[in-house]
Amino acid sequence: MMQSNLTSRWRSWAPYFLSVLRMIAAFAFFTYGSAKLFAWPAAMMPNGATAPLASLIGVAGMLEVGGGLLLFVGLFSRPVAFLLSGEMAYAYLSGHAVRGFWPVVNQGTPALLFCFVWLYISAAGPGPWSVDAKLGNQTPSHS
């Protein structure tokens, strides 16, 4: 009986862990974009430069900063996560997979993980700790 009570109590935290996953991933995602656009918290481009906004990397940076902020607070979470999942799929397939099959070799692990985390968020929703939940813009996930 204690095992099932502990299990059910632990499982009751799943929606909140979904919110935490979304917020932590969004924070990390934001920093990839801010590094491209503002060289903050560190420069990503050669010689400390920033990406031109009209370039592919500049557009990616704008998506990562804007999308990262929206996902961090959980606003328009499903469509934003779906869009960013596609961005990461494109980044992985065009920039990493061409350098080799294994993510550890082609340095595509972050793009691959972000792709599927955002795809999951687009289906599962942002969780209870989100602006979407406060506004009633999410349908509960079924488990």
N, C-alpha and C positions, 0 to 999 in steps of 0.2 A: 504494500500500500504506500509506503513512504517513497519508493522509487517512482511510482506513477504520479504522486503528488509533486515530487521534485521535477520530474519530466514535464508535467503540465505547467508548472510555474515557470520553468525555463523557457518553454515554447511560447508562453504568453508574452515574453519579451521580444519575440521575432519582429513585430512591426516597428518597435523602437530601434532595434538593431538595423533594420532597413533604413530608417532615417539617419542613423549614425553613419552607415556605409555611404549613403548618398552625400552627406555633408563632408566626410573625410575625403572621399574621391573627388568631389567638386573642388575642395580646397587645393588638393594636389594638382588637379587639372588646370585650375586658374593659374597656378604658378608656371606651368608650361607656357601658357599664353603670355603672361606678364614678362617672362624672360625673353620671349620673342619680340614683344612690342616695346618694352620699357627697359630691357636688360636688368630686370629686377625679379627676384632677389639675387640673380646672378646673370651675367651675359651668356647667351646661348649661341650667338652669332660670332663669327670670327672678328677679332680685334675689338670686342665689346660693342659692336654695332647693333642696331635694331633693324628689324625687318621692314622693308617698305610696305605700306598698307595695301598697295595695289598688287603685291606679289602673292603667290600661292601661300608662302609662309606667313605673310601679313594677314591674309584672310583667315588662315588657320588660327593665328594668334587672336584675332578678333572674336572668332567663334569660341575659342577656349576661355578668353577673359569674360565675354558676355554670357556664354553658356555656363561657365563655372560659377559666376555670381548668381544666375537664376537658379541653378541646381542647388547651390549652397543654401539658399533661403527656401527652396522648394516651390518656385513659382513657374507655372507652365511646364511642369516637370516632365510629363509624358512626351509632348512633341519636341521639347528641347533635347531630352535624352535620346530620342529616336534620331534626330538630326545629328547630334554629336556621335552617336554610334556609327552612323554612316561616314562621318568625317574620319573617325578612327579606322574604320574598315578600309577606306581609301588610302589613308596614310600607311597602314600596314601593308596593303597589297602593292601599292606603287613605290613606297620608299624602303620597305624592309624585306618583304618576301623575295624581292628580286635579288637580294644579297645572299640568299640561302634559305633553306627550309626551316631550320631550327631557330626559334625566337631568341635563344640565348646567344646564338652566333650572329644573327642579323640585327640585333639590338632592338627588336620590335616588341619586347615583352610589355612595356607600358601601353603602347598603342593597342595591342591585342587584348590586354586586360580591360582598358578603358572601353573598348568596343563592346565587350560583353557585359560589363557592369552597366553601361548606359542602355544597352538593349534590355537588360533585366529591369532596370528602373522604368523604362518606357512601358513595359508590360505590367510590372508590379505596382507602379505608382511610387510616390515619394515617401510614404509612411506618415505617421500621425504628427510628427514634428515638422510641419511644413506650412507655408502660406497656403498652398493648394488645399490642404486639409482644413485649415481655419476658414477658408472661403467656401468649402464644400465642393471643390472642383475635382475631387478624386472619388473613384468608386472603390470600395474596400476590395482587397485581394482575397481570393478564396484559397483555402489550404486544405 
